[in-house]
Amino acid sequence: HAERRMIGPAYSLIAARYANDPAAVGTLAARIIAGGGGNWGQMPMPAQANLSEEEAAALATWILSFR
């Protein structure tokens, strides 16, 4: 959900955190592919290794559009 936290952060919170980061698309795309945890709490985000860098960048751009 764009405005409400469910398991991870709301997309609007992610967009707000990275609003002034010119490298945000690349950073988020890399995290989407690799997965990770600890940035938004204890729940790890599963890796999406099946995505291409272009697909992950498109997802990151979409998430950042919730500013």
N, C-alpha and C positions, 0 to 999 in steps of 0.2 A: 504494500500500500504506500502511496506517495507521501501521505501526511501522518501516518500512524505507525508506530513501532509494532512489529509483530514478533518475529524471532530476532531479526537484526534491526539496524536503525532504519528509520523512514528515509526514503530517497531525498526528501527535502533537507534532512539533517546532513546527509552526505554532501549534497550540493552546497549547503551553507558552509560546511567545513572547508571545502576546496574552492570556494568562490574566488579567491585571490591567488590561486596557485596556477601559474601558466603550464605546469607539467601535469595537471590533474588528470587529463584524459589518459596519458601514458601510465601514470601511477595506478589509476584505478583499473585500467585494462590489464596490467600485469597482475594485479591482485585478483581480478576475476579469473584469470587463467590459472594462477598458482594456488588460489585459495589462501587461507590464513586465519588468524585469530588474534585477539588481544587489542585490536584497535577500537572496538565498540563493545567490549564486554567479554565474557568467558566463552560464548558460543562460537565455535569455529565456523568459518565459511568454507564449504566444500570447493575443491578445485573444479574448474570447468575446462580441463585440458583439451577437450575436444573442439573448443572454439579456436578459430584463427585469430591472429592479432587484429585484423580488420573487424571481425565480428565483435571482439571484446571492446575495441575502441568505439564501435557504434553503440554498444550497451552503455559504456561509460559516458559517452556524449549524451545519451538519452537520460541517464540518471542525473547528470549535471544540469539538465534543462529544467529541473524542478526548483530552481532558485527562486 
